[in-house]
């Protein structure tokens, strides 16, 4: 690649904080709230003008399950945020979803306000319309001393003692030189999806069709009929999901766009363009084939294509499929996960890899999976945590990101109290604080802590 040399430049120091959180998705939100509520000075840097990540920027229409089908395994800050959104959506919404914890539909505009209020109420600061363009490492290269940010105000430097990488793509870890993996053995990545919201639809007519025909809520019979007639492209044989915000408003997760690497602006651009073209095809299908969608109106599509998979850090521990299947617990557990393995097909001819745990069961998420090898003051929380590709297909969803974010933010606070490295944080003290702040770490940890 052709290069140029930029002259050395002096840039202003715009902020100095104890904990810098890069990325305002679920992991970053929970991390910022946890660190700030415990007393650390926190700044969360977000590239958009609002928080929420894939749930707001990409309009992912529902929260994946919080429960193991018997009890909530994601609690703490994540569950608090879910319940706050439900209350803020009003009485009609609460009458339908007030008791529901799995597949709860997202009202993105309500969720933006809820996230923002909770972060600001915690005492954390927020800086929007800003990206981290460079990481400045300290002597020896094992600590992040600060980051260079870019926004409409120009370039500036933020000094920090600790960093939580909640970018979803391990951007900060990669810039710090930490090792990572990406995709499968051939570099294949799960596809992206551009989600959207439709108005002027009828839940009652749609539901009447399901009851009359026995078709499922993902309408495979209609999808396959349309594919056979050439009205839909071949690929996945069902809609990923409809999430009914009200009787006449629905969020839609439908179809795949292949070959998208979410760490490449060129791919994100192609995903946006192809995604909008695909929505037109899908909308024509819905109006033509699906009862209740005859007058469907496209309200909005995601600001960006939804990304399921990019980098995964090489951490002090890497969760692997055997850990998931054996429902393994670890002495340094900081979260539990019961969401099924959900690896989407890499091309239109592939098969999805879906594997469930038994009801009431989960596996542990060890603290070490948040620690990128070789960097001593950085946590990576969210879908880029250290796992193999199969487990990433389970760990990547929003409730799990909340849980990992709360753990990372709490650990950063504890580290700041005694100038510790991330690896020196006492695990029992971290677990104790997490449990006291309503996180769920499993029966064994709770019994050992006597809480």
Secondary structure, 3 states (H helix, E strand, C coil): CCCCCCCCCCCEEEEEEEEEEECCCHHHHHHHHHHHHHCCCEEEECCCCCCCHHHCCCCCCECCCCECCCCECCCHHHHHHHHHHHHHCCHHHHHHHCCCCCCCECCHHHHHHHHHHHHHHHCCEEECCCEEEEEEECCCCCCEEEEEEEECCEEEEEEEEEEEECCCCCHHHHHCCCCEEECCCCCCCCCEECCEEEECCCHHHHHHHHHHHCCCCCCHHHHHHHHHHCCCCCCCCCCCEEEEEECCEEEEECCCECCCCCCCHHHHHHHHHHHHHHHHHHHHHHHHHCCCCCCCEEEEECCCCECCCCEEECECCCECHHHHHCCCCCCCEEEEECCCEEECCCCCCCCCEEECCCCCCCEEEEHHHHCECCCCCEEECCCCCCECHHHHHHHCCHHHHHHHHHHHHHHHHHHHHCCCCHHHCCHHHHHHHHHHCCCCCCHHHHHHHCC
